[in-house]
Amino acid sequence: DGYFHHMMRQCRYSSKDLQGIELITSYVFNKAEYIRFNSTVGKFVGYTEHGVKNAEAWNKGPELARELGELERVCKQHAAIDYSA
């Protein structure tokens, strides 16, 4: 009955200083992850034929800078909230 597309963004904190923050953004289509951005790696990585093609394009385009900005905008901005919980 149709298709399922999902994007999930995670901030992982390994220490209380802001240097230990990792952003992972996963794109899933029909329960299979096809592309992932990991701020530690610093680029998109594809896991399927379609994902590899997208990763190559996204790593050369504005998507890479936008995703790196999300580390600052989402993860580092909300670190104090996450640490207090």
All heavy atoms as an XYZ file, in Angstrom:
690
protein
N       0.814     -1.194      0.000
C       0.000      0.000      0.000
C       0.858      1.258      0.000
O       0.726      2.103      0.876
C      -0.937      0.011      1.206
C      -2.022     -1.002      1.091
O      -2.838     -0.867      0.168
O      -2.049     -1.925      1.921
N       1.770      1.390     -0.905
C       2.550      2.619     -0.998
C       3.981      2.442     -0.546
O       4.465      1.337     -0.337
N       4.636      3.573     -0.395
C       6.050      3.605     -0.044
C       6.243      4.347      1.269
O       5.440      5.170      1.657
C       6.860      4.293     -1.145
C       6.774      3.581     -2.462
C       5.887      4.017     -3.444
C       7.563      2.483     -2.730
C       5.797      3.366     -4.661
C       7.480      1.819     -3.925
C       6.600      2.267     -4.901
O       6.530      1.608     -6.081
N       7.360      4.064      1.917
C       7.686      4.671      3.198
C       9.029      5.375      3.066
O      10.033      4.748      2.728
C       7.753      3.587      4.277
C       8.193      4.094      5.617
C       7.324      4.797      6.433
C       9.477      3.848      6.073
C       7.727      5.276      7.665
C       9.889      4.314      7.307
C       9.005      5.021      8.105
N       9.073      6.679      3.314
C      10.321      7.440      3.312
C      10.446      8.133      4.662
O       9.492      8.717      5.163
C      10.337      8.476      2.198
C      11.658      9.164      2.098
N      11.898     10.397      2.662
C      12.814      8.782      1.526
C      13.146     10.742      2.433
N      13.725      9.785      1.739
N      11.632      8.060      5.238
C      11.842      8.580      6.588
C      13.234      9.190      6.680
O      14.195      8.650      6.139
C      11.705      7.414      7.576
C      11.991      7.769      8.990
N      11.113      8.460      9.776
C      13.069      7.511      9.762
C      11.638      8.613     10.990
N      12.822      8.049     10.992
N      13.339     10.325      7.367
C      14.630     10.928      7.659
C      14.725     11.064      9.173
O      13.796     11.538      9.816
C      14.736     12.315      7.009
C      16.125     12.934      7.121
S      16.420     13.918      8.581
C      15.488     15.366      8.252
N      15.825     10.607      9.737
C      16.010     10.673     11.181
C      17.329     11.380     11.476
O      18.368     11.043     10.899
C      16.036      9.272     11.787
C      16.216      9.285     13.284
S      16.064      7.658     14.050
C      17.478      6.825     13.365
N      17.275     12.353     12.382
C      18.466     13.102     12.769
C      18.727     12.827     14.243
O      17.835     12.967     15.066
C      18.220     14.585     12.515
C      19.423     15.437     12.745
C      19.227     16.833     12.206
N      19.479     16.794     10.764
C      18.764     17.460      9.871
N      17.766     18.201     10.249
N      19.053     17.387      8.596
N      19.972     12.446     14.568
C      20.357     12.139     15.944
C      21.563     12.981     16.340
O      22.502     13.117     15.560
C      20.779     10.684     16.089
C      19.765      9.655     15.695
C      20.401      8.279     15.743
O      20.980      7.883     16.757
N      20.317      7.557     14.648
N      21.530     13.487     17.545
C      22.698     14.126     18.134
C      23.215     13.180     19.211
O      22.474     12.814     20.109
C      22.331     15.467     18.766
S      21.710     16.680     17.604
N      24.455     12.801     19.094
C      25.064     11.908     20.085
C      26.128     12.685     20.846
O      27.000     13.311     20.260
C      25.678     10.689     19.402
C      24.635      9.822     18.734
C      25.246      8.587     18.157
N      24.232      7.750     17.540
C      24.503      6.647     16.874
N      25.753      6.233     16.752
N      23.533      5.945     16.334
N      26.029     12.598     22.163
C      26.933     13.329     23.045
C      27.817     12.336     23.790
O      27.324     11.477     24.495
C      26.127     14.160     24.048
C      25.142     15.092     23.393
C      23.804     14.725     23.242
C      25.546     16.330     22.928
C      22.895     15.589     22.643
C      24.642     17.197     22.320
C      23.325     16.810     22.182
O      22.428     17.656     21.585
N      29.132     12.471     23.638
C      30.040     11.556     24.320
C      30.687     12.196     25.541
O      31.302     11.503     26.341
C      31.123     11.062     23.358
O      31.871     12.155     22.875
N      30.551     13.507     25.663
C      31.092     14.202     26.829
C      30.319     15.503     27.000
O      29.544     15.893     26.137
C      32.583     14.485     26.645
O      32.785     15.379     25.581
N      30.543     16.186     28.108
C      29.800     17.418     28.374
C      30.361     18.628     27.638
O      29.702     19.658     27.575
C      29.757     17.694     29.876
C      28.827     16.731     30.575
C      28.326     17.300     31.853
C      27.274     16.363     32.400
N      26.450     16.951     33.384
N      31.544     18.511     27.082
C      32.029     19.636     26.287
C      31.470     19.515     24.869
O      31.052     18.457     24.432
C      33.559     19.714     26.281
C      34.226     18.557     25.567
O      33.516     17.664     25.062
O      35.464     18.551     25.503
N      31.434     20.600     24.157
C      30.806     20.615     22.839
C      31.654     19.949     21.760
O      31.212     19.800     20.625
C      30.482     22.058     22.436
C      29.455     22.763     23.321
C      29.220     24.182     22.828
C      28.147     21.997     23.363
N      32.861     19.516     22.107
C      33.711     18.849     21.121
C      33.305     17.399     20.899
O      33.634     16.809     19.885
C      35.181     18.907     21.568
C      35.705     20.315     21.747
C      35.558     21.164     20.500
O      35.855     20.720     19.407
N      35.081     22.388     20.671
N      32.573     16.828     21.839
C      32.207     15.416     21.744
C      30.834     15.176     21.142
O      30.228     14.148     21.400
N      30.344     16.095     20.321
C      29.012     15.959     19.743
C      29.121     15.412     18.323
O      29.956     15.850     17.538
C      28.273     17.308     19.719
C      28.079     17.807     21.151
C      26.931     17.175     19.013
C      27.452     19.174     21.238
N      28.262     14.451     18.024
C      28.222     13.841     16.701
C      26.794     13.920     16.155
O      25.844     13.593     16.856
C      28.654     12.375     16.811
C      28.623     11.619     15.519
C      29.026     10.162     15.713
O      28.590      9.552     16.703
O      29.774      9.669     14.876
N      26.654     14.369     14.936
C      25.358     14.430     14.261
C      25.291     13.305     13.244
O      26.209     13.139     12.437
C      25.176     15.773     13.541
C      23.966     15.872     12.617
C      22.665     15.865     13.420
C      24.046     17.116     11.748
N      24.207     12.540     13.292
C      23.974     11.480     12.312
C      22.588     11.700     11.715
O      21.602     11.782     12.451
C      24.069     10.087     12.948
C      25.474      9.875     13.502
C      23.699      9.003     11.929
C      25.653      8.603     14.270
N      22.536     11.819     10.397
C      21.269     11.966      9.684
C      21.128     10.790      8.735
O      21.993     10.581      7.879
C      21.212     13.285      8.894
O      21.493     14.369      9.785
C      19.854     13.479      8.254
N      20.066     10.017      8.915
C      19.834      8.822      8.098
C      18.593      9.008      7.243
O      17.581      9.526      7.711
C      19.625      7.601      8.996
O      20.760      7.368      9.787
N      18.678      8.575      6.003
C      17.548      8.585      5.080
C      17.176      7.141      4.777
O      18.030      6.347      4.372
C      17.909      9.320      3.792
C      18.182     10.788      4.006
C      19.427     11.233      4.437
C      17.185     11.730      3.800
C      19.676     12.578      4.643
C      17.424     13.080      4.004
C      18.682     13.491      4.430
O      18.915     14.830      4.641
N      15.909      6.819      4.988
C      15.425      5.440      4.867
C      14.291      5.397      3.856
O      13.393      6.245      3.888
C      14.939      4.921      6.243
C      14.377      3.519      6.134
C      16.060      4.985      7.262
N      14.325      4.411      2.969
C      13.238      4.187      2.019
C      12.828      2.725      2.118
O      13.657      1.832      1.945
C      13.676      4.520      0.591
C      12.582      4.358     -0.419
C      11.545      5.273     -0.484
C      12.579      3.287     -1.282
C      10.530      5.123     -1.409
C      11.568      3.132     -2.216
C      10.544      4.051     -2.285
N      11.576      2.496      2.436
C      11.041      1.138      2.610
C      11.904      0.288      3.541
O      12.324     -0.812      3.209
C      10.845      0.443      1.261
C       9.602      0.944      0.564
O       8.812      1.689      1.127
N       9.432      0.541     -0.672
N      12.217      0.847      4.697
C      12.939      0.181      5.785
C      14.423     -0.060      5.505
O      15.099     -0.716      6.286
C      12.271     -1.145      6.166
C      10.850     -0.993      6.648
C      10.269     -2.335      7.038
C       8.825     -2.189      7.451
N       8.248     -3.478      7.814
N      14.946      0.462      4.398
C      16.366      0.284      4.074
C      17.055      1.646      4.068
O      16.658      2.549      3.321
C      16.524     -0.392      2.717
N      18.064      1.793      4.906
C      18.826      3.050      4.914
C      19.627      3.132      3.620
O      20.356      2.211      3.279
C      19.760      3.090      6.119
C      20.523      4.376      6.229
C      21.410      4.445      7.458
O      21.766      3.389      8.003
O      21.742      5.562      7.855
N      19.453      4.231      2.894
C      20.157      4.353      1.620
C      21.237      5.431      1.621
O      22.135      5.416      0.782
C      19.177      4.564      0.455
C      18.421      5.862      0.455
C      18.875      6.959     -0.269
C      17.229      6.002      1.166
C      18.179      8.155     -0.277
C      16.519      7.196      1.150
C      16.995      8.260      0.433
O      16.294      9.437      0.420
N      21.178      6.355      2.577
C      22.227      7.376      2.669
C      22.305      7.873      4.110
O      21.310      7.912      4.815
C      21.971      8.532      1.674
C      23.200      9.416      1.535
C      20.750      9.321      2.055
C      23.112     10.379      0.364
N      23.533      8.236      4.528
C      23.733      8.730      5.892
C      24.780      9.836      5.874
O      25.785      9.748      5.184
C      24.221      7.601      6.792
C      24.553      8.060      8.218
C      25.158      6.974      9.049
N      24.174      5.935      9.297
C      24.427      4.841     10.000
N      25.630      4.645     10.507
N      23.490      3.941     10.185
N      24.512     10.851      6.695
C      25.519     11.868      6.975
C      25.995     11.655      8.395
O      25.189     11.517      9.317
C      24.946     13.291      6.849
C      25.929     14.333      7.293
C      26.928     14.756      6.444
C      25.878     14.849      8.577
C      27.855     15.699      6.860
C      26.799     15.788      9.007
C      27.787     16.211      8.140
N      27.301     11.642      8.585
C      27.891     11.524      9.912
C      28.893     12.667     10.042
O      29.824     12.765      9.239
C      28.583     10.163     10.054
C      29.164      9.944     11.419
O      29.750     10.843     12.019
N      29.021      8.740     11.930
N      28.698     13.521     11.038
C      29.572     14.686     11.178
C      31.011     14.294     11.498
O      31.929     15.045     11.181
C      29.031     15.632     12.250
O      29.016     15.006     13.519
N      31.224     13.143     12.097
C      32.586     12.674     12.361
C      33.295     12.337     11.059
O      34.474     12.634     10.889
C      32.565     11.448     13.291
O      31.866     11.797     14.487
C      33.960     10.991     13.646
N      32.572     11.720     10.133
C      33.126     11.401      8.815
C      33.209     12.674      7.974
O      34.130     12.852      7.185
C      32.252     10.328      8.112
C      32.741     10.046      6.706
C      32.225      9.048      8.931
N      32.217     13.566      8.142
C      32.224     14.849      7.456
C      31.647     14.832      6.057
O      31.865     15.767      5.284
N      30.904     13.781      5.722
C      30.302     13.710      4.397
C      29.148     12.713      4.396
O      28.941     11.986      5.362
C      31.326     13.311      3.341
C      31.880     11.898      3.537
C      32.881     11.551      2.455
C      33.377     10.120      2.607
N      34.278      9.751      1.521
N      28.408     12.703      3.291
C      27.341     11.727      3.085
C      27.954     10.440      2.547
O      28.875     10.472      1.735
C      26.321     12.245      2.067
C      25.488     13.389      2.559
C      25.842     14.696      2.289
C      24.328     13.149      3.287
C      25.064     15.756      2.734
C      23.552     14.207      3.741
C      23.922     15.507      3.464
N      27.407      9.303      2.994
C      27.839      7.995      2.515
C      26.598      7.248      2.048
O      25.605      7.180      2.775
C      28.553      7.201      3.632
C      28.928      5.805      3.161
C      29.778      7.955      4.123
N      26.664      6.688      0.840
C      25.548      5.936      0.290
C      25.684      4.452      0.557
O      26.801      3.917      0.563
N      24.545      3.782      0.768
C      24.539      2.345      1.062
C      23.836      1.524     -0.007
O      23.834      0.304      0.070
C      23.878      2.087      2.420
C      24.658      2.704      3.555
C      24.209      3.864      4.172
C      25.856      2.158      3.983
C      24.924      4.448      5.196
C      26.581      2.742      5.006
C      26.105      3.881      5.609
O      26.821      4.467      6.616
N      23.216      2.186     -0.961
C      22.580      1.511     -2.093
C      23.068      2.214     -3.354
O      23.721      3.260     -3.286
C      21.041      1.599     -2.029
O      20.669      2.979     -2.162
C      20.488      1.029     -0.734
N      22.735      1.675     -4.507
C      23.140      2.317     -5.759
C      22.598      3.748     -5.837
O      23.330      4.682     -6.165
C      22.628      1.490     -6.941
C      23.053      2.036     -8.289
C      22.563      1.184     -9.446
O      22.111      0.046     -9.228
O      22.629      1.690    -10.586
N      21.337      3.900     -5.492
C      20.715      5.226     -5.483
C      21.376      6.130     -4.438
O      21.634      7.313     -4.688
C      19.210      5.079     -5.205
C      18.475      6.366     -5.108
N      18.248      7.182     -6.196
C      17.914      6.999     -4.046
C      17.574      8.252     -5.810
N      17.357      8.164     -4.514
N      21.657      5.577     -3.262
C      22.284      6.345     -2.194
C      23.689      6.798     -2.541
O      24.090      7.920     -2.208
N      24.451      5.957     -3.210
C      25.816      6.316     -3.610
C      25.778      7.494     -4.587
O      26.558      8.441     -4.468
C      26.551      5.092     -4.219
C      27.850      5.507     -4.888
C      26.813      4.048     -3.144
N      24.850      7.449     -5.547
C      24.723      8.553     -6.512
C      24.329      9.847     -5.807
O      24.868     10.915     -6.101
C      23.702      8.196     -7.589
C      24.194      7.140     -8.535
C      23.143      6.797     -9.571
C      23.641      5.675    -10.469
N      22.650      5.279    -11.471
N      23.375      9.756     -4.872
C      22.978     10.944     -4.123
C      24.123     11.466     -3.270
O      24.343     12.681     -3.192
C      21.769     10.647     -3.242
C      20.476     10.716     -4.001
O      20.309     11.539     -4.877
N      19.552      9.839     -3.661
N      24.848     10.572     -2.607
C      25.964     10.991     -1.754
C      27.010     11.745     -2.561
O      27.517     12.788     -2.119
C      26.586      9.782     -1.062
N      27.329     11.247     -3.739
C      28.310     11.926     -4.582
C      27.841     13.334     -4.934
O      28.617     14.300     -4.861
C      28.559     11.121     -5.860
C      29.318      9.841     -5.626
C      29.391      8.946     -6.857
O      28.809      9.296     -7.921
O      30.024      7.886     -6.762
N      26.581     13.476     -5.295
C      26.034     14.792     -5.652
C      25.933     15.694     -4.433
O      26.297     16.881     -4.492
C      24.666     14.623     -6.309
N      25.432     15.179     -3.329
C      25.238     15.991     -2.121
C      26.562     16.452     -1.528
O      26.639     17.525     -0.936
C      24.421     15.231     -1.087
C      22.998     14.965     -1.488
C      22.389     15.331     -2.653
C      22.016     14.276     -0.730
N      21.086     14.891     -2.660
C      20.830     14.240     -1.492
C      22.024     13.654      0.507
C      19.664     13.642     -1.041
C      20.866     13.047      0.959
C      19.688     13.052      0.188
N      27.612     15.644     -1.648
C      28.917     16.038     -1.113
C      29.551     17.159     -1.927
O      30.455     17.842     -1.443
C      29.854     14.832     -1.051
C      29.495     13.901      0.084
O      29.006     14.321      1.128
N      29.714     12.608     -0.119
N      29.078     17.377     -3.154
C      29.597     18.448     -4.011
C      28.692     19.677     -3.998
O      29.073     20.724     -4.515
C      29.723     17.950     -5.454
C      30.742     16.856     -5.630
C      30.734     16.339     -7.051
C      31.653     15.144     -7.196
N      31.498     14.492     -8.500
N      27.494     19.550     -3.458
C      26.514     20.622     -3.514
C      26.299     21.310     -2.178
O      27.024     21.078     -1.203
N      25.262     22.145     -2.105
C      24.979     22.902     -0.882
C      24.467     22.024      0.266
O      24.451     22.468      1.415
C      23.903     23.890     -1.325
C      23.235     23.237     -2.482
C      24.322     22.456     -3.174
N      24.078     20.799     -0.026
C      23.564     19.903      1.020
C      24.608     19.631      2.098
O      24.270     19.533      3.280
C      23.092     18.573      0.406
C      21.910     18.688     -0.498
C      22.262     19.055     -1.942
O      23.454     19.253     -2.251
O      21.333     19.140     -2.754
N      25.879     19.522      1.713
C      26.934     19.231      2.687
C      27.087     20.382      3.679
O      27.115     20.160      4.892
C      28.257     18.949      1.983
C      29.422     18.583      2.902
C      29.120     17.326      3.707
C      30.697     18.416      2.102
N      27.156     21.605      3.189
C      27.285     22.765      4.078
C      26.057     22.900      4.973
O      26.177     23.227      6.158
C      27.480     24.039      3.259
N      24.879     22.628      4.418
C      23.649     22.717      5.209
C      23.676     21.691      6.340
O      23.327     21.991      7.478
C      22.430     22.495      4.313
C      21.125     22.607      5.056
C      19.906     22.520      4.156
N      20.012     21.457      3.173
C      19.850     21.634      1.861
N      19.584     22.818      1.374
N      19.954     20.611      1.049
N      24.119     20.482      6.051
C      24.143     19.440      7.084
C      25.181     19.753      8.152
O      24.946     19.531      9.339
C      24.412     18.081      6.433
C      23.939     16.922      7.238
C      22.430     16.895      7.430
O      21.670     17.296      6.534
O      22.001     16.453      8.509
N      26.323     20.281      7.761
C      27.329     20.693      8.753
C      26.782     21.812      9.635
O      27.077     21.867     10.827
C      28.613     21.136      8.049
C      29.424     20.002      7.404
C      30.499     20.568      6.495
C      30.018     19.085      8.456
N      25.970     22.684      9.078
C      25.325     23.739      9.855
C      24.330     23.194     10.859
O      24.111     23.790     11.916
N      23.719     22.060     10.535
C      22.765     21.445     11.461
C      23.453     20.993     12.749
O      22.840     21.009     13.809
C      22.063     20.249     10.807
C      21.112     20.641      9.691
C      19.984     21.527     10.182
O      19.134     21.048     10.945
O      19.956     22.703      9.788
N      24.700     20.600     12.669
C      25.453     20.229     13.877
C      25.483     21.418     14.832
O      25.215     21.263     16.027
C      26.867     19.802     13.508
C      27.811     19.497     14.671
C      27.340     18.276     15.443
C      29.228     19.299     14.164
N      25.759     22.598     14.313
C      25.787     23.803     15.140
C      24.387     24.210     15.583
O      24.150     24.505     16.746
C      26.421     24.962     14.357
C      27.851     24.738     13.945
C      28.810     24.704     15.108
O      28.587     25.433     16.093
O      29.782     23.940     15.045
N      23.450     24.227     14.642
C      22.108     24.746     14.898
C      21.286     23.848     15.810
O      20.612     24.313     16.715
C      21.360     24.931     13.574
C      20.034     25.647     13.721
C      19.335     25.787     12.391
N      18.793     24.538     11.901
C      17.629     24.018     12.306
N      16.914     24.632     13.209
N      17.199     22.880     11.805
N      21.351     22.556     15.605
C      20.494     21.633     16.353
C      21.228     21.047     17.560
O      20.786     21.192     18.695
C      19.977     20.498     15.442
C      19.176     19.487     16.235
C      19.148     21.058     14.308
N      22.339     20.393     17.316
C      23.003     19.655     18.396
C      23.630     20.562     19.449
O      23.368     20.408     20.640
C      24.068     18.728     17.822
S      23.390     17.438     16.750
N      24.451     21.498     19.021
C      25.150     22.336     19.998
C      24.192     23.292     20.704
O      24.377     23.574     21.881
C      26.300     23.077     19.321
C      27.414     22.109     18.928
C      28.627     22.803     18.381
C      29.699     21.770     18.039
N      30.918     22.383     17.505
N      23.171     23.767     20.005
C      22.179     24.660     20.618
C      21.400     23.961     21.728
O      20.998     24.586     22.691
C      21.190     25.166     19.568
C      21.760     26.143     18.596
C      21.650     27.568     19.098
O      20.829     27.885     19.936
N      22.494     28.439     18.566
N      21.146     22.675     21.561
C      20.304     21.948     22.511
C      21.096     21.083     23.490
O      20.506     20.339     24.274
C      19.296     21.082     21.751
C      18.334     21.907     20.956
N      18.528     22.178     19.633
C      17.204     22.548     21.326
C      17.544     22.943     19.202
N      16.735     23.195     20.208
N      22.385     21.196     23.478
C      23.221     20.363     24.352
C      22.885     20.580     25.827
O      22.763     19.612     26.587
C      24.704     20.642     24.093
N      22.714     21.808     26.254
C      22.422     22.086     27.661
C      21.107     21.445     28.083
O      20.985     20.910     29.191
C      22.370     23.596     27.899
N      20.119     21.463     27.215
C      18.833     20.835     27.517
C      19.002     19.326     27.666
O      18.487     18.715     28.601
C      17.797     21.152     26.430
C      17.516     22.653     26.388
C      16.503     20.360     26.632
C      16.753     23.108     25.168
N      19.738     18.724     26.721
C      19.937     17.274     26.775
C      20.758     16.857     27.998
O      20.481     15.826     28.604
C      20.609     16.784     25.507
C      19.700     16.854     24.292
O      18.472     16.787     24.471
O      20.196     16.986     23.168
N      21.750     17.655     28.372
C      22.566     17.323     29.538
C      21.771     17.449     30.829
O      22.020     16.729     31.796
C      23.808     18.203     29.612
C      24.861     17.854     28.585
C      25.523     18.847     27.891
C      25.206     16.545     28.318
C      26.489     18.537     26.944
C      26.166     16.207     27.379
C      26.804     17.219     26.705
O      27.755     16.916     25.776
N      20.800     18.347     30.876
C      20.036     18.548     32.108
C      18.964     17.482     32.312
O      18.443     17.329     33.417
C      19.385     19.932     32.103
O      18.374     20.002     31.127
N      18.637     16.742     31.273
C      17.565     15.721     31.373
C      18.056     14.460     32.038
O      19.151     14.095     32.042
C      17.022     15.392     29.992
